[in-house]
Each structure stands twice: as structure tokens, then as C-alpha cells.
């Protein structure tokens, strides 16, 4: 507030509002994992909005959503690199003995516990598909 950064202030208020909404809706006090889930949901919403606005040719709204996304991502844990994700996928495949697409659900369950919040699960899923195909 003192820095007069209205965009950051708006994004932080949105994050706090979403967390408070979850607490009120579910009548709980959220812990760190639930806060992370709320922020991940916000990131996913922004990415979806950006793609929708790009299709509609609304560059002005794309810029707003991208600015919010940058600020929201600042509060996410550091993301793993593609090489680190590939290593985790290879290790999970080796540990579980997965050999076909039928084992995808089992692999996703294992990797979700390890990589949730640290990697985009869509990227992980795509990588598993290419390795098992």
C-alpha cells in the first residue's frame, strides 16, 4: 500500500479474499496445503482466462490477467525445471513398474503427492503419456 503498487495490492487482496471465502464456505481454518490449493486454482483460472481472451481478441484483458498471474505466481513455491520433472517421472515409472497407459492413474497418484505445487500437473501428465506411449 505504501509503495502505491495498485496491481500488486489488487492481486494480494484477491488471494486473501479467496482464502477467506474458502474458510467461510467450509467453516474451517485453512492450513498451508489448502492455501496452496487456492492459489493454484487462481493460477489455473488466470491461464484459462488468458487463453479465452486471446481467442476473443481482447488484448486489453489479456494484459490485465497476465499481470495478475505474475503477481500470483510470486506466492507459489518455486517450480521444478523440465529436467527435474522428467527425472521424477522416470523414477516413478521405474518404482511402480508402469509399462502402459493403463498405469497412468497409478503414476499420477504417486507424482501428485511428490510434485503438487512444484510442477504443473498438466505438464507432468503430458510427459507421462509420451513416456508410456
Number of C-alpha atoms within 10 A of each C-alpha: 8 5 7 8 9 11 13 17 14 14 17 16 12 16 18 15 12 17 19 15 13 17 14 11 8 9 9 10 11 15 8 8 11 14 18 18 15 19 22 19 13 19 20 14 13 21 16 13 16 21 12 14 17 15 10 10 11 12 13 10 15 20 14 13 20 15 15 21 19 14 18 20 15 10 13 16 12 11 15 14 11 13 9 12 21 17 12 16 22 14 13 19 21 11 11 12 11 15 13 12 15 10 15 17 11 14 21 18 10 16 21 16 9 13 18 16 19 15 20 16 16 9 13 20 18 10 16 22 13 9 15 14 8
